[in-house]
């Protein structure tokens, strides 16, 4: 299982990669492995403003349908349109091709509410 050290994590198994004033969001390798084969990802449109810890979409997998929660607040500036045709990217490359959204960070101070890689590994027992 992969746990990139440069990411922030949530207790709900999302990740956040800060890229200057913006950030990419996706689900962790652990989350995709627990869900099984992802068959559909429902995401909000560009321009939607997320609030930290608020549900913003769903992932439908063979085993279950689950909500996805925002690790940070901010307006969506890009969605990964490739997930419409290739939702399995979430399984194959959750930290790369399987990213979901890019947002502009409203409050970088929210990062203190997220987990480091060490804290996330402890949460899932790895």
N, C-alpha and C positions, 0 to 999 in steps of 0.2 A: 504494500500500500504506500502511496506517495503523499508526503506532507511537506510542501515547499515552505521553507523558513521565512521567505519574504512576504508571506500573506498574513492577513488577520482572519480569524475564524469565529463562527458563532456556535452557540450551544445547539442550534437547530441544523448545523452541518452545512452552512453556506461559507463561502470565502470572499474576501475583498482584497484586491491588489491595487494599491495607490499608485497613480500615474500622474504626478504633478497635482493640479487642482481637481482632477477627476479620478475615477476608480472603476475597475472592472469587477463584476459580481458573477459568481457561479456557485455550483454545489460541489462539495468535497468528494474525493475519491471514495471515502468511507460511505457517504450518502448514496452515491451511484451504485456501489457494490451491494448495499442493503436493499435498494429498490429493485435491482435486476434490470432487464433490458428496457431502456427508455424508448417509448413509442411516440410520445407527443409532449411538447413543451408549450404551455400557454403563457405568453408574456404581454404586459401592457404596452401601449404605443409610446413612441418617442414623445417627449413633452410631459408625460405623467410625472408628478413629483412623488417620490417615495418618502416614507417616514421610517426611521429606524425601528426595527422589530415588527413592522407591519407586513402582512402577507401581500405579495405583489403578483403572484402567478401560481401555476401548478405544473407538476411533472406527472405524467401518466406513464406508468411502467407496467410490465407484465404482472408484477406482484401487487401493486398498489397505486393509488393516486395520492399525492401529497402536496401540501402548500409549500411555497418558497417564501422566505422572509428576508426583508431588506437588512443588510448589515449596517447600513448608514443611510442618512437622509440626503435627498437631492433630486433634481430633475433628471430624467432619462434623456441622454443625448444620442444614444445609439443602442440598437438591439441586434443580436446575432441572428440575422435572417437565414443563415445556413441551417439553423436548427429546425426550420419549417420542413426542409427536405431531408435533413440528416439528423434527427433527434438522437440517434445512436452516438453522435459525437460526445454527448455527455458521458457515456460509458467509456468510450475509447480514449478520450483526452479531456478530462474534466477541468483541467487548469489551463488548457490551450484552446483548441478548436471548439470545446464544449462550453466556453464562457457564455453568459446569457445577456447581461446588460452592461452598459457603460453610463455612469452618472457623473454629474458635477457635484462634488462634495459641498454640502451646505455648511457643515460644522465639523472640521477635522478633529475637534475635541471629542467627538463620539467614538473615536478609536479606542479610548480608554475603556469603553464598554465591551470591547471585543477580546478574544483570546489570542495569546501567542501560540506558536506551533507546539511548544512544550505543554501549555495548558490544555490545548485541544487534544493532544495525544493522551494526556492523563484522563481527560473526560471520557474518551472512548476505550481506555484501557490498553493503549499501545505503547 
